[in-house]
Amino acid sequence: MEKDLERSFLETLARALVSLPFDLKILLEAVSDPDLDHGAREVAAAAVVYIIAPREGNVEPYIRYSEDVLVLRLALCHILREGAEGAPAFRQRFAEDLSRLGQELDLLGRACGKDLFAWLDSRWAVLGKAVYARKKIPMFVDDEEVGTLLYDEAMKFGTNYPISEKSLEGRLKQAQPILDHLQRKWDQDKKKITPH
């Protein structure tokens, strides 16, 4: 990867890692927005569950959450694209937060490579089958009480989130460890897909 691209990738990632708990609130707003298409709201719920669910204890937090930063941005892109008539109002409501989304996705996509990025964006059907707190993804959209549970869990996640500007200092020196982590996840995913 060329140096300029790597530097921009790491700067964007650092900013996105620090703001992950705040950006998560935008997804939570999408989950509860009745004007958005139901499928788009389920994508938002699936992304929230994926991000807050505990996993991979032996991976450095900044590497583990780098994947979540990508998933969150891909989910937002999906919501804006598939949100139906509620999408423009949603975009308007979070205009400031979403203003860099296209630029960030383009940069992150170039850094990760087309195939890896396509794989990350192809997992919505799988993520949509997740179960969290014994609840399936559609329940977070259809049942207000269950939606509140998701909101509370996401707030807890934000309170315990281990990354700050200070904790990142001197950590994000190279893109390779992050790309290697994503590649490993993709390789594991390929093994799960059994040929017919």
Residue pairs with C-beta under 8 A, 6 or more apart in sequence:
1 9
1 111
1 175
5 107
5 110
5 111
6 111
6 174
6 175
8 107
8 111
9 107
9 108
9 111
9 175
10 172
10 173
10 174
10 175
12 104
12 107
12 108
13 66
13 69
13 108
13 172
13 178
14 165
14 168
14 172
16 23
16 69
16 72
16 73
16 104
17 62
17 65
17 66
17 69
17 163
17 168
18 163
18 164
18 165
18 168
20 51
20 65
20 68
20 69
20 72
20 161
20 163
21 157
21 158
21 161
22 158
23 72
23 97
24 48
24 51
24 52
24 72
24 154
24 157
24 158
25 154
26 76
26 94
26 97
26 98
27 44
27 47
27 48
27 72
27 75
27 76
28 44
28 48
28 150
28 151
28 154
29 90
29 93
29 94
30 36
30 40
30 41
30 44
30 76
30 79
30 83
30 90
31 41
31 44
31 45
31 48
31 140
31 141
31 147
31 150
32 41
32 144
32 147
32 151
33 41
33 86
33 90
34 86
35 85
35 86
35 89
35 90
36 44
36 79
36 83
36 84
36 86
36 87
36 90
37 82
37 83
37 84
37 86
37 87
38 141
39 82
40 78
40 79
40 82
40 83
40 84
40 87
41 79
41 141
42 128
42 137
42 138
42 141
43 75
43 78
43 79
43 82
43 124
43 128
44 75
44 79
45 137
45 138
45 140
45 141
45 150
46 75
46 124
46 127
46 128
46 130
46 137
47 71
47 72
47 74
47 75
47 127
48 140
48 150
48 154
49 127
49 130
49 132
49 137
49 140
49 150
50 68
50 71
50 127
50 130
51 68
51 71
51 72
51 157
52 132
52 153
52 154
52 156
52 157
53 130
53 132
55 64
56 64
59 181
60 171
60 177
61 162
61 163
61 167
62 163
62 167
62 168
62 171
62 172
63 177
63 178
63 181
64 181
65 163
66 178
66 181
66 182
67 120
67 181
67 182
67 185
70 108
70 112
70 117
70 120
70 182
71 120
71 127
73 101
73 104
73 105
73 108
74 105
74 120
74 121
76 98
76 101
77 101
77 102
77 105
78 121
78 124
79 87
79 90
80 87
80 90
80 91
80 98
80 101
81 87
83 90
91 98
108 117
109 117
111 175
111 179
112 120
112 179
112 182
113 179
116 179
116 182
116 183
116 186
119 186
119 189
120 182
123 189
127 137
128 137
129 136
129 137
130 136
130 137
132 140
132 150
132 153
133 149
133 153
135 146
135 149
139 146
140 146
140 147
140 149
140 150
141 147
